[in-house]
Amino acid sequence: MLIFAGQGGELVFGSPSDLVDAVFVALVGAGIVALGVALWGLRDVIAGTRPGRIGVWLALGGVGLLALFAIQAMVEAIRTGDVPENFILFGLGFLLLIVGHLLFARDLRPSLRRAWLLPIAAVAGAIAAVVTEADPVHDIGLFVFEAAWASLGVTLLRAERRPRPDIASALV
């Protein structure tokens, strides 16, 4: 939701000042950190296949590159008042996220049922965001990515609250 707040804020309010731009970049940066924390916690939910584990680590690497991009953007926003035109870290970060999501999504199936498709929806949004510069497609792609992750978070929180059957009583 923090990435959405930063991106949506920029779309709604534009760039009225350097300070506001820095706030939007900081929100996106905080959202990237939150995505990394979510992926780190997702390691426990993954069914445990080798591709699933590799996928989570690739996605974490992608988050690392996105974090570097956010730092670069924040420094440039403070220094010059503009977001940098160099998006190589952004593109590579999302490329790793895309591959990672494709590898770990299926491993979520046993614990999340149909919600395992949410990372696939995130991939569709990420691809739209990476391959197009044109607005509104780029922004819509990012919003789809963010919405899929917000939905996945809600699903994971609801799954934690569901009572699990006692194994001993299930065998009787």
HELIX and SHEET records of a PDB file:
HELIX    1   1 LEU A    2  PHE A   13  1                                  12    
HELIX    2   2 ASP A   18  LEU A   42  1                                  25    
HELIX    3   3 ARG A   50  ARG A   79  1                                  30    
HELIX    4   4 ILE A   88  PHE A  104  1                                  17    
HELIX    5   5 ALA A  105  LEU A  108  5                                   4    
HELIX    6   6 ARG A  109  LEU A  112  1                                   4    
HELIX    7   7 ARG A  113  LEU A  117  5                                   5    
HELIX    8   8 LEU A  118  VAL A  131  1                                  14    
HELIX    9   9 VAL A  137  ARG A  161  1                                  25    
HELIX   10  10 ILE A  167  LEU A  171  1                                   5    
END                                                                             
